[in-house]
Amino acid sequence: MIEKIFEKIKEDFSETRVYEKLDDEVLNWVVEDWKDDGFESEYDWYCDFRNGEAESVIIHELIVHYEESKKLNVDERIDLIDLIKNHYGFVCS
């Protein structure tokens, strides 16, 4: 069942769309003076100083989008989170 749900999420959210959402969300977690720490990009700073908050927000959005039609139990949600992280390559979470 989780695989069907995951396939639906992939249909509704292309990798490009997910990465655009992630790029926008990362900016919400980066401090204004990130350059002062010697980083080349906001994303580099985020990966060093945050704990995957932006990825968690995006994963939550993907699951909530699906759950508008059916609620998942805890085990299903955990399995789906793992599939999403692996598929979209969320490396900072």
C-alpha positions in Angstrom: 0.0 0.0 0.0 2.8 2.4 0.8 4.3 2.0 -2.6 0.9 3.0 -4.2 0.8 6.1 -2.0 4.4 6.9 -2.9 3.7 6.5 -6.6 0.8 9.0 -6.2 3.1 11.5 -4.5 5.7 11.2 -7.2 3.0 11.8 -9.8 1.8 14.9 -8.1 5.2 16.2 -7.1 8.0 16.1 -9.7 11.6 16.2 -8.4 11.9 19.7 -9.9 8.8 20.9 -8.0 10.1 19.3 -4.7 13.5 20.8 -5.1 12.1 24.2 -5.8 9.9 23.9 -2.6 13.0 22.8 -0.7 15.1 25.7 -1.9 12.4 28.1 -0.8 12.0 26.5 2.6 15.8 26.3 3.3 15.8 30.1 3.2 13.4 30.2 6.1 16.0 28.4 8.2 19.2 30.3 7.3 20.4 33.2 9.4 20.9 36.6 7.6 24.7 36.7 8.3 25.4 33.2 6.9 28.2 34.7 4.7 30.1 35.8 7.8 30.7 32.1 8.7 32.6 31.7 5.4 30.1 29.7 3.5 29.6 29.9 -0.3 25.8 29.4 -0.2 22.8 29.4 2.1 22.4 25.7 1.4 26.0 24.9 2.6 25.3 26.9 5.8 22.0 25.2 6.2 23.5 21.7 5.9 26.1 22.5 8.5 23.9 24.2 11.1 20.4 22.9 10.8 18.9 19.5 11.5 16.8 18.9 8.4 14.0 21.2 9.3 13.3 22.3 5.7 13.2 18.7 4.5 10.8 17.9 7.3 8.5 20.7 6.3 8.5 19.5 2.6 8.0 15.9 3.6 5.1 16.9 5.8 3.5 18.9 2.9 3.8 15.8 0.6 2.2 13.5 3.2 -0.6 16.0 4.1 -1.4 16.4 0.4 -2.0 12.6 0.2 -3.8 12.5 3.6 -6.5 14.8 2.4 -8.1 11.6 1.1 -6.9 9.0 3.6 -5.1 9.1 7.0 -2.0 7.0 7.5 -1.2 5.1 10.6 2.2 5.7 12.3 4.0 2.8 10.7 2.7 3.8 7.2 3.8 7.3 7.8 7.4 6.3 8.9 7.7 4.0 5.8 6.5 6.8 3.5 8.9 9.3 5.1 11.8 6.9 4.4 10.7 6.4 0.8 10.4 10.2 0.2 13.8 10.9 1.8 15.5 8.2 -0.3 13.8 9.1 -3.6 14.3 12.9 -3.4 17.8 12.6 -1.9 17.3 14.7 1.1 20.8 14.7 2.4 20.7 17.3 5.1 17.9 15.7 7.1 
